[in-house]
Amino acid sequence: MLTVAYLANQFPSEIEPYVEDEIAELRRRGALVIAGSVRSPTDTAEMPEVILQQGALRVLGPAMWLLLTKWNCVLPLLTRVVSGRESIGKRIKALLHTLLGACYAALLRRHNLDHIHVHHGYFGSWIGMTAARLLNAGFSMTLHGSDLLRSGAYLDLKLAHCDFCITISDYNRAYILARFPEVDPRKILVSRLGVDTVDCTTLANPRKKPGSLNLLAVGRLHEVKDHSFLLRACAELMARRVPFFCRIAGDGPERRQLKSLIKRWGLQERVALLGHIAKTRLPALYDTADVVVLTSRSEGIPVVLMEAMARGKIVLAPAINGIPELVRDGETGFLYERGSLENFVAHLQFIYSQMTGDQSGGLLEQIKCNAVTHVHQNFNRTRNLQSFGDLFLHRTAAASRNRTHANLILQQI
């Protein structure tokens, strides 16, 4: 039986349902999966088997012993930290994460572990990589968006030492190979995320002409999501006398700043910050929207857009990263030029004119149907999870055979 330790920065997490889905898929295939979380989870409905934040201290002694007796396993990592050009702060964090990796290995040591997989390329991937080397296990990771395109600390080392790397878009794969040309292209695999889908024919009939444009944004209130851009667009819509109402679902560190901007630009009657919305309530929220908007500065392929399109919603998103693989401009949704407020607002005005014009939104209805079909064919949760399971099990088996063969040669030497 394949034994896999699957590590996430925080598990379970409502905003990352795909982690739970992938763990369930591997278990369905017969793998023994040890779910792990670096941070203590806030959702205690399903506790992971390993919580590093809680268990590291009690295994600190065994972890230090592992580092001392297997120093040669972590020496390449430490050499890279010392000789690299990263900031002092990042180097100190890498050293700390090396120790945490040894603690993770100590917590997993009683299991006959074959492989460690880490979701996201943040600090958890360094921890998982360290533990895998100390336990002579395989190592892989999944890269999404910001962990690759904005952060990316020590990715060269992580890519060099992983058996394979899964990423969620063709754009990401091309980016990795262009930025790290020394990486074997066969190691970089694309496995798309997905959502539950419905058939286009089951969509509700188009509603009557609306009195205003109902906008919806779903996402954490974080700087990278750039909700301030959306608020500037709302102010511009108001100046152009376009009737609208905008709901923003999510919470985060930018909430106070956004409330201040809403007040400064007189948007109190036009914009509502809804706070955190439970996933079970999102479908009803999507159904009330005319346009689901995304204004992020960096993204992978957002699940939010998939969910909206699967429900037959018009979406407007920036033409960045992997988003055009999901949103085909004028065909399955609309794309605006990165950072262009004028282009964003112009798209909203065009959509509103189509909704209220004599054609009764015929173009928009075709785009909605195209969107549902596109998501069903290419971002289907069930189908993509099956593909992930096939890919993961095939690659881990091949990596295990190679490792066993290498160990036999070393034993003979």
C-alpha positions as CSV (number, residue, x, y, z in Angstrom):
1,M,0.0,0.0,0.0
2,L,1.3,3.5,-0.9
3,T,1.7,5.6,2.2
4,V,1.7,9.4,1.5
5,A,2.0,12.3,3.9
6,Y,0.0,15.2,2.4
7,L,1.0,18.6,3.9
8,A,-0.8,21.9,3.6
9,N,-0.1,25.2,5.2
10,Q,-3.5,25.0,7.0
11,F,-5.8,22.0,6.7
12,P,-8.7,21.8,6.6
13,S,-9.4,25.2,5.0
14,E,-12.7,26.3,3.5
15,I,-11.0,28.4,0.9
16,E,-8.9,25.4,-0.3
17,P,-11.4,22.6,-0.8
18,Y,-9.3,21.0,-3.5
19,V,-6.8,19.9,-0.8
20,E,-9.5,17.8,0.9
21,D,-10.7,16.6,-2.5
22,E,-7.3,15.3,-3.5
23,I,-6.7,13.6,-0.2
24,A,-10.1,11.9,-0.5
25,E,-9.3,10.8,-4.1
26,L,-6.0,9.2,-3.1
27,R,-7.7,7.4,-0.2
28,R,-10.4,6.2,-2.5
29,R,-7.6,4.7,-4.7
30,G,-6.4,2.7,-1.7
31,A,-3.5,4.9,-0.6
32,L,-2.9,5.5,3.1
33,V,-2.8,9.3,3.3
34,I,-1.5,11.0,6.5
35,A,-3.1,14.5,6.3
36,G,-0.9,17.2,7.8
37,S,-1.2,20.9,8.6
38,V,1.7,23.3,9.4
39,R,-0.6,25.7,11.2
40,S,-3.3,24.7,13.7
41,P,-6.6,24.5,11.8
42,T,-9.5,26.9,12.6
43,D,-12.0,24.4,11.4
44,T,-12.0,21.5,13.8
45,A,-14.7,19.4,11.9
46,E,-12.0,17.2,10.5
47,M,-8.6,17.3,12.3
48,P,-5.5,16.2,10.4
49,E,-3.4,13.4,11.7
50,V,-0.3,15.7,12.0
51,I,-0.4,19.3,13.2
52,L,3.2,20.6,13.1
53,Q,2.5,23.7,15.1
54,Q,1.2,21.7,18.0
55,G,3.5,18.7,17.7
56,A,7.0,20.2,16.9
57,L,8.0,21.0,20.4
58,R,7.5,17.5,21.8
59,V,9.7,15.9,19.1
60,L,12.4,18.6,19.2
61,G,14.9,16.1,20.6
62,P,14.4,13.4,18.0
63,A,14.4,16.0,15.3
64,M,17.8,17.4,16.4
65,W,19.1,13.8,16.5
66,L,17.8,13.2,12.9
67,L,19.7,16.3,11.7
68,L,22.9,15.3,13.5
69,T,22.9,11.7,12.2
70,K,21.7,12.5,8.7
71,W,23.5,15.8,8.2
72,N,24.5,14.8,4.7
73,C,20.8,14.7,3.7
74,V,20.3,18.4,4.6
75,L,23.8,19.7,3.8
76,P,22.9,20.6,0.1
77,L,19.9,22.6,1.5
78,L,22.0,24.4,4.1
79,T,24.8,25.1,1.6
80,R,22.2,26.8,-0.7
81,V,20.9,28.9,2.2
82,V,24.3,30.1,3.2
83,S,25.6,30.8,-0.3
84,G,22.4,32.2,-1.8
85,R,21.5,35.8,-2.5
86,E,18.3,35.9,-0.6
87,S,17.8,38.4,2.2
88,I,19.0,37.6,5.8
89,G,15.4,37.3,6.9
90,K,14.6,34.7,4.3
91,R,17.8,32.8,5.1
92,I,16.9,32.7,8.8
93,K,13.4,31.5,8.0
94,A,14.8,28.8,5.8
95,L,17.0,27.5,8.6
96,L,14.0,27.6,11.0
97,H,11.9,25.7,8.4
98,T,14.7,23.1,8.1
99,L,14.3,22.4,11.8
100,L,10.6,22.2,11.4
101,G,11.2,19.8,8.5
102,A,13.2,17.6,10.9
103,C,10.3,17.8,13.4
104,Y,7.8,16.8,10.7
105,A,10.1,13.8,9.8
106,A,10.2,12.8,13.5
107,L,6.4,12.9,13.7
108,L,6.2,10.7,10.6
109,R,9.0,8.4,11.4
110,R,6.8,5.6,12.8
111,H,5.0,5.3,9.4
112,N,6.5,3.3,6.6
113,L,6.4,6.4,4.4
114,D,6.8,6.4,0.6
115,H,6.1,9.9,-0.4
116,I,5.5,13.5,0.9
117,H,3.4,15.9,-1.1
118,V,3.0,19.5,-0.2
119,H,0.2,21.7,-1.6
120,H,1.5,25.2,-2.4
121,G,5.2,26.3,-2.8
122,Y,5.3,28.4,0.4
123,F,7.3,27.5,3.5
124,G,5.5,24.2,3.8
125,S,7.2,22.9,0.7
126,W,10.6,23.5,2.3
127,I,9.5,21.6,5.4
128,G,8.2,18.7,3.3
129,M,11.3,18.6,1.2
130,T,13.5,18.5,4.3
131,A,11.5,15.7,5.9
132,A,11.5,13.7,2.7
133,R,15.3,13.8,2.5
134,L,15.6,12.8,6.1
135,L,13.2,9.9,5.6
136,N,14.5,8.8,2.2
137,A,11.0,9.4,0.8
138,G,9.7,10.9,-2.4
139,F,8.8,14.5,-2.6
140,S,6.5,16.5,-4.8
141,M,4.5,19.8,-4.6
142,T,1.7,21.6,-6.2
143,L,2.2,25.2,-7.4
144,H,-0.8,27.6,-7.9
145,G,-0.3,31.3,-8.4
146,S,1.2,33.6,-5.9
147,D,3.5,30.8,-4.5
148,L,5.0,30.7,-7.9
149,L,4.6,34.1,-9.5
150,R,5.0,36.4,-6.5
151,S,6.8,34.6,-3.8
152,G,8.9,31.7,-5.2
153,A,11.6,31.7,-2.5
154,Y,14.1,28.8,-3.1
155,L,12.0,27.4,-5.9
156,D,15.1,26.5,-7.8
157,L,16.1,24.1,-5.0
158,K,12.6,22.7,-4.5
159,L,12.3,22.0,-8.2
160,A,15.7,20.4,-8.3
161,H,14.9,18.0,-5.4
162,C,11.3,17.1,-6.2
163,D,10.4,13.9,-8.0
164,F,7.7,15.9,-9.8
165,C,5.8,19.2,-9.6
166,I,2.1,19.6,-10.3
167,T,0.8,23.0,-11.4
168,I,-2.7,24.1,-12.3
169,S,-2.3,25.8,-15.7
170,D,-0.3,25.6,-19.0
171,Y,0.8,29.2,-18.2
172,N,2.4,28.1,-15.0
173,R,4.2,25.2,-16.6
174,A,5.6,27.5,-19.3
175,Y,6.6,30.1,-16.7
176,I,8.5,27.4,-14.6
177,L,10.4,26.1,-17.6
178,A,11.3,29.6,-18.8
179,R,12.4,30.8,-15.4
180,F,14.2,27.6,-14.5
181,P,15.6,26.2,-17.7
182,E,17.7,23.6,-15.9
183,V,14.5,21.8,-14.7
184,D,13.6,18.6,-16.6
185,P,10.3,19.4,-18.4
186,R,9.1,15.9,-17.7
187,K,8.9,16.7,-14.0
188,I,6.4,19.6,-14.5
189,L,2.9,18.3,-14.8
190,V,-0.4,20.1,-15.4
191,S,-3.4,19.0,-13.3
192,R,-6.3,21.4,-13.4
193,L,-8.7,22.1,-10.5
194,G,-12.4,21.8,-11.0
195,V,-15.9,22.4,-9.7
196,D,-19.2,20.6,-9.8
197,T,-20.9,21.4,-13.1
198,V,-24.4,21.3,-14.6
199,D,-25.6,21.0,-18.2
200,C,-26.2,24.2,-20.1
201,T,-29.9,23.2,-20.8
202,T,-30.7,23.2,-17.1
203,L,-30.0,27.0,-16.7
204,A,-32.8,29.2,-15.7
205,N,-34.4,31.4,-18.4
206,P,-33.0,34.9,-18.6
207,R,-34.6,37.3,-16.3
208,K,-36.3,40.5,-17.2
209,K,-34.3,43.6,-17.9
210,P,-32.7,44.7,-14.7
211,G,-32.9,48.2,-13.2
212,S,-29.2,48.1,-12.2
213,L,-26.0,46.2,-12.7
214,N,-25.5,43.7,-9.9
215,L,-21.8,43.0,-9.3
216,L,-20.2,40.4,-7.1
217,A,-16.6,39.9,-6.0
218,V,-15.6,36.8,-4.0
219,G,-12.2,36.6,-2.4
220,R,-10.1,37.3,0.7
221,L,-9.6,41.0,1.4
222,H,-5.9,40.9,0.7
223,E,-3.7,43.3,-1.2
224,V,-3.1,40.9,-4.0
225,K,-6.9,40.7,-4.7
226,D,-6.8,44.5,-5.3
227,H,-10.4,45.3,-4.2
228,S,-9.4,49.0,-4.1
229,F,-9.2,48.8,-8.0
230,L,-12.8,47.5,-7.9
231,L,-13.9,50.4,-5.7
232,R,-12.2,52.9,-8.0
233,A,-14.2,51.3,-10.8
234,C,-17.4,51.6,-8.8
235,A,-16.7,55.3,-8.2
236,E,-16.2,55.7,-12.0
237,L,-19.5,53.9,-12.7
238,M,-21.3,56.2,-10.3
239,A,-19.7,59.3,-12.1
240,R,-20.9,57.9,-15.4
241,R,-24.4,57.4,-14.0
242,V,-24.5,53.7,-14.5
243,P,-26.9,52.2,-12.0
244,F,-25.2,49.4,-10.1
245,F,-24.8,47.6,-6.7
246,C,-21.6,45.8,-5.8
247,R,-21.3,43.1,-3.1
248,I,-17.8,42.0,-1.9
249,A,-17.8,38.6,-0.1
250,G,-14.7,37.9,2.0
251,D,-12.7,39.1,4.9
252,G,-9.1,39.9,5.6
253,P,-6.5,42.5,6.4
254,E,-7.7,45.0,3.9
255,R,-11.2,45.4,5.3
256,R,-10.5,48.6,7.2
257,Q,-8.8,50.3,4.2
258,L,-11.7,49.3,1.9
259,K,-14.2,50.7,4.4
260,S,-12.3,54.0,4.4
261,L,-12.3,54.1,0.6
262,I,-16.0,53.4,0.4
263,K,-16.7,56.3,2.7
264,R,-14.2,58.6,0.9
265,W,-15.8,58.0,-2.5
266,G,-19.4,58.1,-1.3
267,L,-20.1,54.5,-2.1
268,Q,-22.0,53.6,1.1
269,E,-25.3,53.1,-0.8
270,R,-23.7,51.2,-3.7
271,V,-21.1,48.8,-2.2
272,A,-21.6,46.3,0.6
273,L,-18.8,44.4,2.4
274,L,-20.5,41.1,3.3
275,G,-17.6,39.6,5.3
276,H,-16.9,35.9,5.3
277,I,-19.6,33.9,3.5
278,A,-19.8,30.2,4.1
279,K,-19.3,28.1,1.0
280,T,-22.8,26.6,1.3
281,R,-24.2,30.2,0.9
282,L,-22.2,31.1,-2.2
283,P,-24.4,29.5,-4.8
284,A,-27.4,31.7,-3.8
285,L,-25.0,34.7,-3.9
286,Y,-23.8,33.9,-7.4
287,D,-27.4,33.6,-8.5
288,T,-28.2,37.2,-7.5
289,A,-25.3,38.6,-9.5
290,D,-25.3,39.8,-13.1
291,V,-21.5,39.9,-13.3
292,V,-18.9,38.2,-11.1
293,V,-15.7,40.3,-11.2
294,L,-12.2,39.5,-10.3
295,T,-9.5,42.3,-9.9
296,S,-6.5,40.3,-8.7
297,R,-2.9,41.3,-9.5
298,S,-1.8,37.7,-9.5
299,E,-3.8,34.4,-9.8
300,G,-3.5,30.8,-10.8
301,I,-6.9,29.8,-12.3
302,P,-9.4,31.0,-9.7
303,V,-12.0,28.5,-8.5
304,V,-14.3,31.4,-7.9
305,L,-14.5,32.1,-11.6
306,M,-15.1,28.4,-12.3
307,E,-18.0,28.3,-9.8
308,A,-19.6,31.4,-11.3
309,M,-19.2,30.2,-14.9
310,A,-20.6,26.7,-13.9
311,R,-23.7,28.5,-12.7
312,G,-24.1,30.4,-16.0
313,K,-22.8,33.8,-14.7
314,I,-21.0,36.4,-16.8
315,V,-17.5,36.9,-15.5
316,L,-15.0,39.8,-15.9
317,A,-11.4,39.2,-15.0
318,P,-7.9,40.5,-15.8
319,A,-6.1,38.9,-18.8
320,I,-3.2,37.6,-16.6
321,N,-1.5,34.3,-15.9
322,G,-3.7,31.2,-16.5
323,I,-7.0,33.0,-16.4
324,P,-7.3,33.1,-20.3
325,E,-7.3,29.3,-20.2
326,L,-10.6,29.5,-18.4
327,V,-12.1,32.9,-19.6
328,R,-12.0,33.2,-23.3
329,D,-12.6,36.9,-24.0
330,G,-16.0,37.4,-25.7
331,E,-16.7,33.7,-25.8
332,T,-16.9,32.3,-22.2
333,G,-16.6,35.6,-20.4
334,F,-14.7,38.9,-20.6
335,L,-11.1,39.9,-20.0
336,Y,-9.8,43.4,-19.3
337,E,-6.3,44.7,-19.8
338,R,-4.2,44.3,-16.7
339,G,-4.4,47.5,-14.5
340,S,-6.6,49.4,-16.9
341,L,-9.5,51.0,-15.1
342,E,-10.8,52.5,-18.3
343,N,-11.0,49.0,-20.0
344,F,-12.6,47.4,-16.9
345,V,-15.3,50.1,-16.7
346,A,-15.9,50.0,-20.5
347,H,-16.5,46.2,-20.3
348,L,-19.0,46.7,-17.5
349,Q,-20.8,49.4,-19.5
350,F,-20.9,47.1,-22.5
351,I,-22.3,44.3,-20.5
352,Y,-25.0,46.6,-19.0
353,S,-25.9,47.8,-22.5
354,Q,-26.3,44.2,-23.6
355,M,-28.5,43.5,-20.6
356,T,-30.8,46.5,-21.2
357,G,-30.8,46.7,-24.9
358,D,-33.4,45.6,-27.5
359,Q,-31.7,42.3,-28.0
360,S,-32.5,41.3,-24.4
361,G,-29.0,40.0,-23.8
362,G,-28.8,37.4,-26.6
363,L,-25.0,37.7,-26.8
364,L,-24.7,37.3,-23.0
365,E,-26.9,34.3,-23.0
366,Q,-24.7,32.6,-25.5
367,I,-21.6,33.5,-23.5
368,K,-23.2,32.0,-20.4
369,C,-24.0,28.7,-22.2
370,N,-20.5,28.6,-23.6
371,A,-19.1,29.2,-20.1
372,V,-21.1,26.3,-18.6
373,T,-20.0,24.0,-21.5
374,H,-16.3,25.0,-21.2
375,V,-16.2,24.4,-17.4
376,H,-18.0,21.1,-17.8
377,Q,-15.5,19.9,-20.4
378,N,-12.3,21.2,-19.0
379,F,-12.8,22.1,-15.3
380,N,-15.0,19.3,-14.2
381,R,-14.2,18.5,-10.6
382,T,-15.0,14.7,-10.8
383,R,-13.1,14.2,-14.0
384,N,-10.1,16.3,-13.0
385,L,-9.8,14.5,-9.6
386,Q,-9.7,11.2,-11.5
387,S,-6.9,12.5,-13.7
388,F,-5.0,13.8,-10.7
389,G,-5.3,10.4,-9.0
390,D,-4.0,8.6,-12.1
391,L,-1.1,11.1,-12.5
392,F,-0.1,11.1,-8.9
393,L,-0.1,7.3,-8.4
394,H,1.8,6.7,-11.7
395,R,4.5,9.3,-10.8
396,T,4.9,8.2,-7.2
397,A,5.3,4.6,-8.2
398,A,7.9,5.4,-10.8
399,A,9.8,7.6,-8.3
400,S,9.7,4.8,-5.7
401,R,11.1,2.3,-8.2
402,N,14.0,4.7,-9.1
403,R,14.8,5.3,-5.4
404,T,14.8,1.6,-4.6
405,H,17.1,0.9,-7.5
406,A,19.5,3.6,-6.4
407,N,19.5,2.3,-2.9
408,L,20.4,-1.2,-4.0
409,I,23.3,0.2,-6.0
410,L,24.6,2.1,-3.0
411,Q,24.3,-1.0,-0.8
412,Q,26.4,-2.9,-3.2
413,I,29.0,-0.2,-3.3
